[in-house]
Amino acid sequence: MDQTARGILPLTKILVAIDGTKPSMRALDMGISLVKVEKNLEMDIVMVVPYPVQYVTGENPTGDLTIVERLATLKERGETILNHAKDYSVSNGVMKLKTVLKQGDPAREILDLAETIKPDLIVIGNRRRGFLRGVFLGSVSQRVAANSKCAVLVVK
């Protein structure tokens, strides 16, 4: 009897979305745990740097940095978080690993990357914003889960 007949979904590639928050680091830990169970599993880690408020609105509320400087600062911070996640994953036994840094709307960028690399599973953290904030602001994890073509594991 093959694995799919027994109800086991074969996993060959997972995509873990991180943003540096505790819930996203728990998602990374979950991805690492899955790799430890399935040794041949490939893991891609994506960090999406959102555009700063002034880029979207045209306003600069703090007046301290230009939009270009702020984008560069956010990208640099994203690279630092992504490099830490890569080092942490490798130190925990993940051998087949790729990292991707993107900039833009987090949910859209995660979904676009998933369309390209075709993972079997997306692992993403949930910040627990609460019902009202989730309804009005939208949740990245909710949007990814609702629009993904593959399975999504939301880690709390």
Order of alpha helices (4+ residues) and beta strands (2+ residues): beta-alpha-beta-alpha-alpha-beta-alpha-beta-alpha-alpha-beta
